């Protein structure tokens, strides 16, 4: 028995020795179970696709940040203090105090994503990467070229020329790299767009991914920017920072030093027309205005991307979207919750300002004026139909309030004023439910007397802040390309073509044709139309800057509306307020608002400063003028 046990023991030791000897290398070199070899990524289609898909994280949720770009423009006011937007609007930002910076254009964030794009292009652009599916390889390369172009365009339109990094840096590389010129950056982005278009042409892309048409749309935007006054020596010479901005060292970083602006407008026109020829817009073939109600629904359908459970939203409006971030609902911040009325237990984050509301025309195409006594007495009557799909104002019908706060508003109307009301038999000055003096989360009330409507789902069943809303963010839509085409056509003095397309946009909204016939008048009409049509879509900030009109537009003091309702002689209302012009005399008083922020425009704000940390890390980086 001992001998059997002994023999088995010896045999076991021998087998273990062989196993240890043969497997020692494997034991020591096992890959971590939660990581994948970088070499394997580029040989496996699914892994390579996952890597490229992750780069889209650089887009975040588009403009659906809690703090929106609209609030550094004459579109909206950010309600909550100490978030850095007030520093931007008072022109007090500097390399040490940057104020509000969003992740969708933050310097370091963009270069992190650019690095991932560079890695993709390096590894898939050669012939020895191991990925044999050529169609997949082309698609991933096309996406990488598009995203690199997009991230560089984000940097370019905030900072001017930036360092062009086209390779993946190793730790031993020199990280000091100078800024490329504005022209070099523009040319590089255009080349990436053209490469993306070539690689993606004919590819059936998934919803939310880049495409050949998206590449054309980005090209159109970059070229219309490049043609704009801000990026000319003559334009920079008009600014208070002209001495620095037009110096030999700085000028090429911000603008072209030539007289070829017309050629750039022609390139922008051609690029926009390419989008128009290949894309599918929404109801842009009209020869006359639709009804006012159709105009409102058309605009709301576009804002919803054609998707909403609410009655009247046209699903075919999704043809307007070229590239969108199809909103993934988050528990910490939903657009409706972040911006809706406080009287529905929302946060009123970015509220429309009076300057925007006042810019909506009357339905006959004439300008609204507070000096017109009829219009002043009822300022929200007979306005551009897009107004009613964009702004919530006093007495605007909204969602069932009782689903959120109980039966205190059977009329379900926005209340942003102060009204006479009989309470417990006594006359009181009742503060509306959606004011900063009201009974429901008044700290979240609007400073301006208005609330946003545009990107909030109108479905009455979606009321509570905890309910999801899946609304797409439009990075690019067809109408933007049409706008670019109109702008270039005006600047090239091709006025009939510009008028044709400008009217088509207005007809879709139920508005009459423009009356301007000369270049200056048509330019003014176009800029107004772009302001109204593209509101809250991160266009106004860049448009006002590139047209060099920021001081007189973005730099204005914000106005709010003061609404009061006083009983008519012999009339009263008790217990629960609702809007009723047979009982009340209403007055509307536009008032300058500086309690939240005091806007001051200094021309240095035309370009963002590079942070002190970036200047210290890259000592050959040239700072923007004024900082």
C-alpha angles and dihedrals in degrees: 000000000000090000093054092049091047092049091049090050092052091047092051092051090049094051091048091050091052092047093048092046094048097042102035092104092050092049091054098042104043111142115243107266092230097051136066126216113255089226092055093053093066094046096052119069096209093049093046089050091050091051093052092043089056090059088068086072085083088072090059110182093325112232094346093101116135086245107049130205087235088074093066088056138058089271103079148356123231108234103206124074132231098029097116098251090104089057091055092047093049091049092237098125118118138165091282097042110038097172116205115003120174122217090235090072105014110139099233093040092054093050091049089057092042088055090055090050091049091050091052093049092047095048099040099032095072131068101243102060096107097236105124100181099096095186091054091044091053092048094051092045090049091051091048092051091048094048093046088052091049095049092048090048089054090054093043096054094049102037108018117230114008135184109288107223111188102167140052107260122226123214091255094056124105106253094196108106129161126234115267118228122266089250093050091050092047092049091048093051092047091051090051090049091051092048090049092049092050094048096044100040110123093009116131100228126199120249110277096022126110119265142182089268092050089053089053091048092052090048090052092052095047092050095048088051091049090053094051127109094249090067097053128087090233091054095049089048089066094061129092088240091054094120093061098030095056097042114123091250098049107030097076089051092059109026152003117274096210144080096248098107091121091055090052091051089052091052089049091049092051092048092050092048090053089058091047092050095050102032134073117232127190120261095330096139097077123131095194138024120280118229118287092252091049089050092054093048092046091055094044090049090055092049090052091048087237091296123112138109091226116109117259099028109131112224091202088070088084087082085076092068117087097171124003140166102233099220116251105204115238128200095223100051133012121179093238092048094046095050109022126106118290089226086071090048094261129133105243090217104165112022126185114255126224094252090063094046091049091054094064107103127228115263090260090059097254122128121265114240133188086209090067105088094205092052093043092054092057107014098172097056123104098001130150105296090236088067091067091052093047111038134046109210136175110303094010110145113247140162131317102285094192090072088067111027107010134256100325099113113037091171093059094218132148110256114199099147143071116254141184110252135168109233121176089348094305132106109247137180097240117206113218120250092244098051134098088250097047128111098253121073091316091179086072094051122124118264090205104050092243137089132203122257107165103093097027116105108244093209104131089214090064101072112119117084091235093061117100124244118196104201121157122234110226109225088169130005132179095249092061090061089048089051090051090051091050092049094050091046091053093049089049088051093243091139103164091056092047092048093050094057096037090057092048090059091048093046090055088056093048094252126134126250119280116262099208116109105172126074097252093047093047091048090055092047091049094050090050091050093049090050092054100038097045099038115150091009096108092257104108097063092056096037095053090049098046091047089049093234097115097111094057095039114026092030096058122114109257120248130209131193122248110205124191131178119200125183116259113236109288094008129112140166126202139207103344123045126220133164112269122156090192089065102031139050104217125204126191119200122183109217133185112247120208101146093094099035139347109220119217123169119212116179093236086076090071084088130031119242122246109242121255089243092056091047090051093048095045106036094183092058110117114223121231118257119276096031 
